[in-house]
Amino acid sequence: MNTLASLRIGGTFLVMSAFWLGLIAASLWFTSNARWTAHLNDARFAGAVLYESLESSGTPPQGIDIQTLAPADQALAATGRFEAISDVPQSARVTNFSIRPSPTGGRTANPLTVAILSSDLRYPLANVSTRSGQTSAETLGALTSLLATYCSNPVLIAQLGEGPWVRIEGQQVWNCSVAPKDLRLFAVALALVSVGILTTIVLNSSAQFQGFAQMLRARNKIGGPESYEANGPFELRDIVSAVNGYLEVERDRLAERVAVLSGVSHDLGTPATRLKLRTALIQDSELRAKLESDIDAMTGIIESVLTYTRAELDAEQPRRISLTSLIESVVADYQDVGSPVEFHAAEKVTIEGGQSVFMSRRGTRTLPPDDKVVVNARPVALNRAVSNLIDNALKYGRRAKIGLEKDADSAVITIEDEGGSMTIQDIEDLMAPFKRGSNTKLIGGHGLGLTIVSTIAKMHGGSLKFEPAANGGLLAKITIQRQ
């Protein structure tokens, strides 16, 4: 399923959608914030007017009802048993608040004692705003503003100075039903959802591009696809289509090269045979040997180029094989003709056990070597790569020692020689096509052996490297991926 039909069109739509969603979220936030500010200011104003009403026994502000407590409740309030007063919330929690006298208009205001009864919470009185020179009416207004902040429907029991205790109910001021709907959390959620959707789509599109890039990097691994599926936005599908077209053209070109070289090799076979027959009639043995050498070199070069191009074409189908068995088979072929080639298999591993109840000495156990190094590979190509490196080791280093290392992800075939005059830089330079060493007159070859080995290693998702060996020689390493 495609995340976006097109990055250009879909990206523009996403940017515009994010802009409008952000605008809506900001509008909801500021509108809700303004309504809440107005609601709290109204509660603050009502609290200030309430104090003046208590002090002058006048009419309370709109939305607030004041009733004098019955004699029995007066006694309970005087002793601080506010939760026992009739018609108060069940299991009420009491928050006590006192307003100290402050000079107002040249006179001293009466102290006000307030008990806030709520079934939900005790109010954090530390949040009641105060300032220097604040009047008692302003302090009571700050208290009612705090009550309006919380949706809890409290009942106030208050006493001004030495006057009677009164019950104050302000459902129209601080009740939950009159509070404006707070949309600020919804605005934040809307903004987060819009950002989350935008981020998810962008990350998914980016992951599709990165996934295709990783598939291209793993192109040379065994089992790589001949073409790729066109999933994702239009731009990615266009890129995938172009890559598939390029790969198809390259495969056709390689196939044409192989066909041309095969034809040339076949066509040269007949005249080369005639040349050999005619060369045999030459009486001068030295001249005859030189001509036969030139003919063999010519046909050998053609066969080497054909082998290299077939390796690039990657025509052999991969299958599961035992890498250990393949190496043993190659080494056995060399040993049969007396070549100094040997294979060092994995050694047995000895582990120490725990102490027994009946014996104080720890036991030991030998684990069999893991000779089942199974890989998904092209056996003919690998056989050719190992044989080429063994041939080089015998030519330049007199002896070849084969090893096999492995881990969970890769297997490494090592070929070690006994050393010669060539350095690591010299041998790496020979990996270029038709590049040969300085001793070309003494050692045969056409300069494509290491190039073919490197191509086969890359075909298996690995590489060909050279390192100094412990005995002073060179150590060649073919790394292939295990799948």
C-alpha positions in Angstrom: 0.0 0.0 0.0 1.5 3.3 -1.0 1.8 6.0 1.6 1.7 8.8 -1.0 0.8 8.8 -4.6 3.4 11.5 -5.3 5.8 13.3 -3.0 5.1 16.6 -4.9 1.4 16.4 -4.7 1.1 14.5 -1.5 3.8 16.6 0.2 2.0 19.8 -0.7 -1.3 18.4 0.6 0.4 17.3 3.9 1.9 20.7 4.4 -1.4 22.5 3.8 -3.2 20.0 6.0 -0.7 20.4 8.8 -1.0 24.2 8.5 -4.8 24.2 8.7 -4.8 21.7 11.6 -2.3 23.8 13.4 -4.4 26.9 12.8 -7.5 25.1 14.1 -5.6 23.8 17.2 -4.2 27.3 17.9 -7.7 28.9 17.5 -9.2 26.3 19.9 -6.5 26.9 22.4 -6.7 30.7 22.4 -10.5 30.7 22.4 -10.7 28.3 25.2 -8.1 30.1 27.2 -9.9 33.4 26.7 -13.2 31.9 27.9 -11.5 30.4 31.0 -9.9 33.7 31.8 -13.2 35.5 31.6 -14.8 32.8 33.8 -12.2 33.2 36.4 -12.4 37.0 36.3 -16.1 36.8 36.8 -15.6 34.5 39.8 -13.0 36.8 41.2 -15.3 39.8 40.9 -18.2 37.9 42.5 -16.0 37.0 45.4 -15.0 40.6 46.0 -18.7 41.7 45.9 -19.5 38.8 48.2 -17.2 40.2 50.9 -18.8 43.6 50.6 -22.3 41.9 50.9 -21.2 40.0 54.1 -19.8 43.1 55.6 -22.8 45.4 54.9 -25.5 42.6 55.1 -26.5 43.7 51.6 -27.7 41.8 48.6 -25.2 39.1 47.5 -23.9 39.1 43.9 -25.9 37.3 41.2 -25.5 33.5 41.4 -24.5 33.4 45.1 -27.0 32.5 47.9 -26.3 33.3 51.6 -28.3 31.6 54.4 -27.7 31.9 58.2 -27.2 28.5 59.8 -29.7 27.1 62.3 -28.8 27.3 66.0 -27.7 23.6 66.1 -25.4 24.1 63.1 -24.2 27.4 64.6 -22.9 25.4 67.6 -21.2 22.8 65.3 -19.6 25.5 63.3 -18.3 27.3 66.4 -16.6 24.1 67.6 -15.1 23.5 64.1 -17.2 20.4 63.3 -18.2 21.7 59.9 -18.5 18.2 58.3 -21.4 17.5 60.8 -23.5 20.5 59.6 -26.7 19.5 57.9 -27.0 19.5 54.1 -23.3 19.4 53.5 -21.6 16.9 51.1 -21.3 13.4 52.5 -17.8 12.6 53.8 -16.9 16.2 53.2 -13.3 17.3 53.1 -12.7 20.6 54.9 -10.3 23.3 53.8 -10.0 26.1 56.3 -9.1 29.6 55.2 -8.8 32.9 57.1 -8.7 36.4 55.8 -6.9 38.7 58.1 -8.2 42.3 58.7 -6.9 44.9 56.3 -7.5 48.6 56.3 -10.2 49.6 53.8 -11.1 53.2 53.2 -9.5 54.4 56.5 -11.2 51.7 58.6 -10.2 48.2 59.7 -12.1 45.4 58.0 -13.5 42.5 59.9 -11.7 39.1 59.7 -13.3 36.4 57.7 -13.2 32.7 58.5 -14.1 30.3 55.8 -14.5 26.6 55.8 -14.7 25.0 52.3 -16.5 21.7 52.2 -16.1 19.5 49.2 -16.6 15.8 48.6 -13.7 15.7 46.1 -10.6 17.4 47.4 -8.9 19.8 49.7 -8.0 23.0 47.9 -4.4 24.1 47.5 -4.6 27.5 49.3 -1.0 28.3 48.4 -2.4 29.0 44.9 -4.5 31.9 46.2 -2.8 35.0 44.8 -1.8 37.7 47.2 0.1 40.9 47.0 1.2 43.7 49.3 -1.7 46.0 50.2 -4.3 43.5 49.0 -7.8 44.1 50.5 -9.9 41.4 52.1 -12.4 41.7 49.3 -9.7 41.0 46.8 -8.4 38.0 48.8 -11.9 36.5 48.9 -12.1 37.1 45.1 -8.9 35.3 44.7 -10.3 32.4 46.7 -13.5 32.2 44.6 -11.4 32.3 41.5 -9.4 29.3 42.8 -12.7 27.5 43.5 -13.9 28.1 39.9 -10.6 26.6 38.6 -11.6 23.2 40.0 -14.8 21.3 39.0 -15.8 20.2 42.5 -19.1 22.1 43.6 -18.0 23.1 47.1 -20.1 24.6 49.9 -18.7 27.5 52.0 -19.4 28.0 55.7 -18.2 31.5 56.7 -18.2 33.9 59.7 -17.4 37.6 59.4 -16.0 39.0 62.6 -18.2 38.1 65.5 -21.3 37.7 63.3 -23.3 34.5 62.8 -22.1 31.6 60.7 -23.6 31.6 57.2 -23.9 29.0 54.5 -22.7 30.3 51.0 -23.6 28.4 47.8 -22.4 29.8 44.5 -23.4 27.2 41.9 -23.8 29.9 39.3 -20.2 31.1 40.0 -17.9 28.2 40.7 -20.2 25.2 39.8 -19.0 22.7 37.1 -22.1 23.4 35.0 -21.3 27.1 34.5 -17.6 26.5 33.7 -16.8 26.9 30.0 -15.8 23.8 28.1 -12.0 23.5 28.2 -10.8 22.6 24.7 -7.1 23.2 25.4 -6.3 19.5 25.9 -8.3 18.7 22.7 -6.3 21.4 20.9 -3.0 19.8 22.1 -4.3 16.4 21.1 -5.3 17.6 17.7 -1.9 19.2 17.2 -0.1 16.0 18.3 -2.2 13.8 16.1 -1.6 16.0 13.0 2.1 16.1 13.7 2.1 12.3 14.4 0.3 11.5 11.1 2.6 13.9 9.2 5.7 12.4 10.8 4.6 8.9 10.2 3.9 9.5 6.5 7.3 11.2 6.1 9.2 8.5 7.9 7.4 5.8 6.0 8.2 7.4 2.7 11.8 7.9 3.8 12.0 4.2 4.9 10.8 3.1 1.5 13.6 5.0 -0.2 16.1 3.7 2.3 14.8 0.1 1.9 15.3 0.3 -1.9 18.8 1.7 -1.3 19.7 -1.2 1.0 18.3 -3.7 -1.6 20.6 -2.1 -4.2 23.6 -2.4 -1.9 22.8 -6.1 -1.3 22.5 -6.5 -5.1 25.6 -8.7 -5.3 24.5 -11.1 -2.6 23.4 -14.6 -3.5 19.7 -14.7 -4.4 19.4 -11.0 -5.3 16.4 -10.3 -7.5 16.7 -9.6 -11.2 14.2 -6.7 -10.8 12.5 -4.8 -8.0 8.9 -4.2 -7.2 7.7 -0.6 -7.8 6.1 0.2 -4.4 5.9 3.7 -2.8 5.3 7.2 -4.1 5.4 8.0 -7.8 9.0 9.3 -7.6 10.3 6.1 -6.0 8.4 3.9 -8.5 9.9 6.0 -11.3 13.4 5.4 -9.9 12.7 1.6 -9.5 11.5 1.4 -13.0 14.6 3.2 -14.3 16.8 0.8 -12.3 15.0 -2.2 -13.6 15.4 -0.9 -17.1 19.1 -0.4 -16.5 19.6 -3.8 -15.1 17.8 -5.4 -18.0 20.0 -3.5 -20.5 23.2 -4.6 -18.6 22.1 -8.2 -18.6 21.5 -8.1 -22.3 24.9 -6.5 -22.9 26.7 -9.1 -20.8 24.8 -11.9 -22.6 25.8 -10.3 -25.9 29.5 -10.2 -24.8 29.4 -13.9 -23.8 27.8 -14.8 -27.1 30.3 -12.8 -29.1 33.3 -14.2 -27.1 31.9 -17.7 -27.3 31.6 -17.3 -31.1 35.1 -15.9 -31.3 36.5 -18.7 -29.2 34.7 -21.3 -31.3 35.7 -19.6 -34.6 39.4 -19.4 -33.5 39.4 -23.0 -32.5 39.5 -24.4 -36.1 42.3 -22.0 -37.4 44.2 -22.5 -34.2 44.1 -26.3 -34.7 45.3 -25.9 -38.3 48.1 -23.6 -37.2 49.2 -26.2 -34.7 49.2 -28.9 -37.4 51.1 -26.7 -39.8 53.5 -25.7 -37.0 54.3 -29.3 -36.5 55.7 -29.5 -40.0 58.3 -26.8 -39.3 61.7 -28.3 -39.1 63.2 -25.6 -36.9 62.4 -26.9 -33.4 63.1 -23.5 -31.7 60.8 -21.7 -34.1 58.1 -24.4 -33.8 58.1 -24.1 -30.0 57.7 -20.3 -30.1 54.8 -20.6 -32.6 53.1 -23.2 -30.5 53.5 -21.1 -27.4 52.0 -18.1 -29.1 49.0 -20.1 -30.3 48.4 -21.5 -26.8 48.7 -18.0 -25.3 46.2 -16.7 -27.9 43.6 -19.4 -27.1 44.2 -19.1 -23.4 43.5 -15.4 -23.4 40.2 -15.9 -25.2 39.2 -18.6 -22.7 40.2 -16.4 -19.8 38.1 -13.5 -21.1 35.2 -15.8 -21.7 35.5 -17.1 -18.1 35.6 -13.6 -16.7 32.6 -12.5 -18.7 30.6 -15.5 -17.6 31.4 -14.7 -14.0 30.1 -11.2 -14.5 27.0 -12.6 -16.2 26.3 -14.6 -13.0 24.5 -17.3 -14.9 25.0 -20.2 -12.5 22.0 -20.7 -10.2 22.9 -20.7 -6.4 22.1 -23.7 -4.2 22.8 -24.9 -0.7 26.2 -26.6 -0.5 28.7 -27.7 2.2 31.6 -25.3 1.9 33.9 -27.7 3.8 33.2 -30.5 1.3 33.8 -28.2 -1.6 37.2 -27.1 -0.3 38.2 -30.7 0.6 37.3 -31.8 -3.0 39.5 -29.0 -4.5 42.4 -29.8 -2.2 42.1 -33.5 -3.0 42.4 -32.8 -6.7 45.7 -30.9 -6.1 47.0 -33.6 -3.8 46.3 -36.3 -6.3 48.8 -34.7 -8.7 51.4 -34.2 -5.9 50.9 -30.5 -5.3 51.8 -29.2 -1.8 48.3 -28.2 -0.8 46.7 -29.0 2.6 43.5 -28.1 4.3 43.3 -27.4 8.0 39.8 -28.2 9.2 38.3 -26.9 12.4 39.8 -28.2 15.6 37.9 -30.0 18.4 36.9 -27.8 21.3 37.5 -29.0 24.9 35.4 -27.5 27.7 35.8 -27.9 31.4 32.8 -29.2 33.4 31.6 -28.6 36.9 32.6 -30.3 40.1 30.8 -33.6 40.9 29.3 -34.5 44.3 31.4 -37.7 44.3 34.6 -36.2 42.7 36.5 -33.0 43.5 38.3 -32.9 40.2 36.5 -31.2 37.3 35.7 -33.2 34.3 36.3 -32.3 30.7 34.3 -32.8 27.5 35.3 -32.5 23.9 32.9 -31.0 21.4 33.0 -32.2 17.8 34.1 -29.6 15.2 31.3 -27.9 13.2 32.1 -29.3 9.7 28.6 -28.4 8.4 29.5 -24.9 7.0 26.4 -24.7 4.8 26.1 -21.7 2.5 23.9 -20.7 -0.4 26.4 -20.3 -3.2 27.4 -21.1 -6.8 29.7 -24.2 -6.4 31.3 -24.0 -9.9 32.2 -20.3 -9.4 33.6 -20.9 -5.9 35.6 -23.9 -7.1 37.2 -21.7 -9.8 37.9 -18.9 -7.3 39.6 -21.2 -4.8 41.5 -23.0 -7.5 42.8 -19.7 -8.9 44.1 -18.6 -5.5 45.7 -22.0 -4.9 47.4 -21.7 -8.3 48.7 -18.2 -7.4 50.0 -19.5 -4.0 51.8 -22.4 -5.7 53.3 -20.1 -8.4 54.5 -17.3 -6.1 54.7 -19.0 -2.7 55.6 -22.6 -3.5 53.0 -24.1 -1.1 49.3 -23.5 -0.2 47.6 -24.0 3.2 43.8 -23.7 3.1 41.6 -22.7 6.1 38.0 -22.0 6.8 36.6 -19.5 9.3 32.9 -18.8 9.9 30.5 -16.9 12.1 26.7 -16.4 12.0 26.8 -14.0 9.1 29.7 -15.0 6.9 32.3 -17.6 6.0 35.9 -16.8 5.2 38.2 -19.1 3.0 41.9 -18.4 3.7 44.7 -19.4 1.4 48.2 -19.0 2.8 51.5 -19.4 1.0 55.1 -19.6 2.2 56.1 -16.2 1.0 57.8 -14.8 -2.1 59.1 -11.5 -3.4 55.6 -9.9 -3.9 54.1 -7.6 -1.3 50.4 -7.0 -0.5 50.4 -3.9 -2.6 51.9 -5.9 -5.5 49.3 -8.6 -5.3 46.4 -6.2 -4.9 47.6 -4.4 -8.1 47.3 -7.7 -9.9 43.5 -7.7 -9.2 43.0 -5.3 -12.2 42.2 -7.0 -15.5 45.1 -8.2 -17.6 47.6 -7.0 -14.9 50.6 -9.3 -14.4 53.6 -9.3 -12.3 57.2 -8.7 -13.3 58.0 -12.4 -13.6 55.7 -13.0 -16.6 58.4 -14.9 -18.4 58.9 -17.4 -15.6 55.2 -17.9 -14.6 52.4 -18.5 -17.0 49.0 -16.8 -17.0 46.9 -14.1 -18.6 46.3 -11.6 -15.9 42.6 -12.4 -15.2 42.9 -14.9 -12.3 42.6 -12.5 -9.4 40.0 -10.4 -11.3 37.8 -13.4 -11.6 38.2 -14.3 -8.0 37.3 -10.8 -6.9 34.2 -10.8 -9.2 33.1 -14.2 -7.7 33.6 -12.9 -4.1 31.4 -9.8 -4.9 28.9 -12.1 -6.5 28.5 -13.8 -3.1 28.1 -10.6 -1.2 31.7 -10.6 0.0 35.2 -9.5 -1.0 38.8 -10.6 -1.7 41.5 -9.2 0.6 45.2 -9.9 1.3 47.0 -9.8 4.6 50.5 -10.7 5.9 50.7 -14.3 7.0 52.4 -15.4 10.2 55.1 -17.2 8.3 56.1 -14.2 6.3 54.0 -15.1 3.3 50.7 -13.7 2.1 47.2 -14.7 3.3 44.3 -14.4 0.8 40.8 -14.2 2.3 37.6 -14.8 0.3 34.6 -13.6 2.3 31.1 -14.8 1.4 27.7 -14.2 3.0 25.9 -17.1 4.7 22.2 -17.1 4.0 
